[in-house]
Amino acid sequence: MTFFGLKFWKVTGHSMFPRIPQNSYVLVGEWRIFKRIKHNQAILINHPKYGLIIKTVAVIDKNNLIWCKGENATSMTIEKLGPVSQQQIIGRVIKVFTKPHTDMN
């Protein structure tokens, strides 16, 4: 459900760890409503090959194509992901919600 251009999404996978841990929730805002996409922002992308993914903006080239990266060393390379257009961006991550860690000792 989207409310005023905001939506919660659950994160699966480790590619954005430690910035966004697996099983976290993110609040994503439609980027056109909030601000322009900028370097180092976490964004939600509807990727043509990999589906819905969250990545970090690495480069915005002279053709306004956005090249993204994961935060984890095991994440796909920028080259493998390839560029995405602004039309493929669903929104930018505004807030990350993680589960509190409990100490069993």
PAPAKE-78383 format. One line per 2 residues: for each residue x, y, z of C-alpha. Coordinates in steps of 0.05 Angstrom, whole numbers. Example, Ala and Ser with C-alpha at 12.3 -4.5 7.8 and 13.67 -1.06 7.14 Angstrom:
% residues 2
246/-90/156 | 273/-21/143
END
This chain:
% residues 105
0/0/0 | 27/68/-19
11/128/24 | 30/198/1
84/168/-44 | 113/125/12
116/49/16 | 148/-3/60
189/-59/29 | 223/-120/61
296/-131/43 | 321/-201/28
393/-218/11 | 460/-192/34
482/-148/-23 | 469/-83/15
498/-106/82 | 521/-71/126
482/-10/103 | 417/-48/99
417/-116/135 | 378/-175/109
306/-180/134 | 303/-105/147
246/-61/124 | 257/2/84
213/61/74 | 217/81/1
192/148/-25 | 175/159/-98
237/196/-121 | 200/245/-165
161/271/-105 | 219/278/-56
284/297/-91 | 329/283/-150
370/220/-150 | 441/233/-125
506/196/-118 | 509/149/-58
434/145/-47 | 401/77/-37
347/67/-89 | 294/15/-106
299/-6/-179 | 254/-47/-224
313/-80/-260 | 296/-114/-327
338/-175/-310 | 339/-180/-234
270/-153/-215 | 261/-108/-154
328/-93/-123 | 357/-41/-76
425/-13/-94 | 469/48/-83
478/100/-137 | 551/97/-159
550/141/-221 | 501/182/-261
531/187/-331 | 525/243/-382
464/208/-413 | 429/209/-345
435/133/-339 | 445/109/-267
499/58/-251 | 490/24/-184
528/-20/-136 | 516/-63/-75
548/-49/-8 | 575/-119/3
639/-146/-28 | 600/-206/-55
548/-163/-90 | 544/-159/-166
592/-111/-200 | 569/-45/-229
585/-72/-298 | 543/-135/-288
483/-96/-265 | 491/-46/-321
458/22/-324 | 385/36/-309
342/93/-333 | 304/140/-287
240/107/-310 | 263/42/-277
273/75/-209 | 214/64/-163
241/109/-108 | 296/123/-58
305/93/10 | 287/144/62
293/102/125 | 318/32/144
284/-6/200 | 323/-64/230
305/-114/283 | 336/-99/350
392/-146/370 | 380/-186/432
436/-213/474 | 423/-283/500
478/-278/555
END
